[in-house]
Amino acid sequence: MGSGSQTFRGGYAKLGFCLPLSRPAETMSTTRKIREKFAEFRRAERKAYWLWDQGRWRYFTYRHRKEALLNSVFDREHAIETAVEIPLGAVGVPQADVARGNAVYRPLTETVFRAALASVHFDPAKFTFVDIGSGKGKVMFMAADHAFRRIVGIEYAAGLHEVALRNIASYRSKTQICKAIEAVHADVLEYTLPEGPLLLFIFNALAKQTMRGFLEKVDREAARDPKRPIALIYTNVRTVAEIGNVFSALPNLRIIRRERKYVVIANEAAAALAQ
Ligand SMILES: C[S@@+](CC[C@H](N)C(=O)[O-])C[C@H]1O[C@@H](n2cnc3c(N)ncnc32)[C@H](O)[C@@H]1O
């Protein structure tokens, strides 16, 4: 950090970030920032668009900070570490495979997870829950508040898989129901899905083409036994529209629910149970 930007290392720093302490330097840099923004605005050809874009960016930054704080609180409550975001290249994913895994690890927030899961009305005791791209394990821990038969997380980054194993060992929760939690180090394209009814979960894990490849694999699995319920919840940090039309033209799966941040696809056997 530059001069005048000492940081406060108590309180919030324990939650994973620091606050600027030096007021004068902060004020000076803010003044300079305002001048620069004003000059940018004067130079902008489409001023209304520039203002809209700035507002959107500010909102995204605010929301990201709020989510980071809530993620840290979740970790502290449960004696685990899942909040810190990290590029996949830094946790053992070869450069050639980074882009197809969307480049960065970040955990899902509780709000989105709970809304997405509440949208399907399965009896969890019949299902194995599988987190596709499970990172440090947060989705598995949130799923453990439900009576799933078993919970599995598949992760291709060796460094994240190791953190998930440590988290499983240290996880503490008064609301945990499912204790059968297993982290698997594998690429989801090569992994053989568990037998029996499946609830698959994906949070921003796969880039479009890889996602399509994985969905076709799930579709083939559904074709093997039409009576076996298979459903998949896909969540996106901004909007599911970002993944495009990957859910279309799958002979054995159809969309049964679509919201801004999540979509649920299922075969007929799972669709009948989800009502
Ligand atoms: C956005 S993170 C979500 C992590 C976790 N589901 C959560 O919400 O806490 C996506 C994860 O998918 C993993 N991933 C991406 N491509 C993968 C693949 N082909 N096989 C296994 N894991 C993959 C990444 O390494 C990353 O940890």
The ligand as an ORCA input file, in Angstrom:
! r2SCAN-3c Opt
* xyz 0 1
  C     -17.316    -20.614     -8.239
  S     -16.486    -21.946     -7.466
  C     -17.799    -22.599     -6.458
  C     -17.311    -23.438     -5.324
  C     -18.403    -24.089     -4.468
  N     -19.408    -24.751     -5.258
  C     -19.057    -23.056     -3.588
  O     -20.029    -22.427     -3.987
  O     -18.549    -22.828     -2.487
  C     -16.388    -23.133     -8.797
  C     -15.480    -24.314     -8.530
  O     -15.564    -25.239     -9.597
  C     -14.304    -25.855     -9.772
  N     -14.241    -26.446    -11.114
  C     -14.247    -25.804    -12.303
  N     -14.167    -26.687    -13.325
  C     -14.134    -27.924    -12.778
  C     -14.073    -29.238    -13.328
  N     -14.024    -29.452    -14.652
  N     -14.054    -30.291    -12.479
  C     -14.093    -30.098    -11.131
  N     -14.153    -28.858    -10.552
  C     -14.192    -27.782    -11.366
  C     -13.336    -24.692     -9.551
  O     -12.048    -25.133     -9.246
  C     -14.011    -23.953     -8.406
  O     -13.543    -24.401     -7.165
*
